[in-house]
């Protein structure tokens, strides 16, 4: 298999086949992000011969397994959905030819990856199996999106995800607690809830901002241009987000950035989730949470 740099996937894609089709991020400008700093280039498309070779290797491995099939492929890379409609179509056809048991194809996606594709193209991609995209919206706070250089606005999140809804392409959001900065977390959470309430994410995954010295955000902090929220404020922020969500969805904190991991379905588990967060806010020491944050040497 051909893999470049560190391969990232959502926790819920653990059983999916990971097929590298891109490496690096097309944007690579978010001030907080260091995920793709180990790549010697900003972005590249894997050579088709590598993809063909990897698919044949997967095919052979599947034949040697007891069940002899797989149902899902997750395209590795920061945002493979940036590929053109024609390239995504050719890729899906190739996957289905070599791995006929595959029912769905997922990937990370940026909001800006959706915009160039027409409604008709998105519908065709859904017919080809593209479903279950993971989108790191981070927040619905426009000021935070601007400062962190995300490259889109909250209205873009709504309009582009509504295009996915029309095409029946399901998607999940990653939310980044702490991205609005000190004393602004709960405001950012309310703005994010407003965005989410106008879309239909199957899952909202909460992660907590961890600032690393090799990030541009660390430099901004050193210059006095931004102040990081404390750890308990991040939990208050997540509680506020849950409290203001009015859509049915799965809400989870699963990644290593979360000192306490939890999961529940909304609206059924809202009170249970908020009570769990209340216990953390009321009983857990800030210093203990800070020590955990310092222990997260890499996401």
Secondary structure, 3 states (H helix, E strand, C coil): CCCCCCCCCCHHHCCCEEEECEEECCCCCCCCCCCCCCCCCCEEECCHHHHHHHHHHHHHHHHCCCCCCCCEEEEECCCHHHCCHHHHHHHHHHHHHHCCCCCEEEEEECHHHHHCCCHHHHHHHHHCCECCEEEEEECCCHHHHHHCCCCCCHHHHHHHHHHHHHHCCCEEEEEEECCCCCCCHHHHHHHHHHHHCCCCCCEEEEEECCCCCCCHHHHHHHCCCCCCCCHHHHHHHHHHHHHHCCCCEEEEECCCCCCCCEEEEECCCHHHHHHHHHHHHHHCCHHHHHHHHHHCCCC
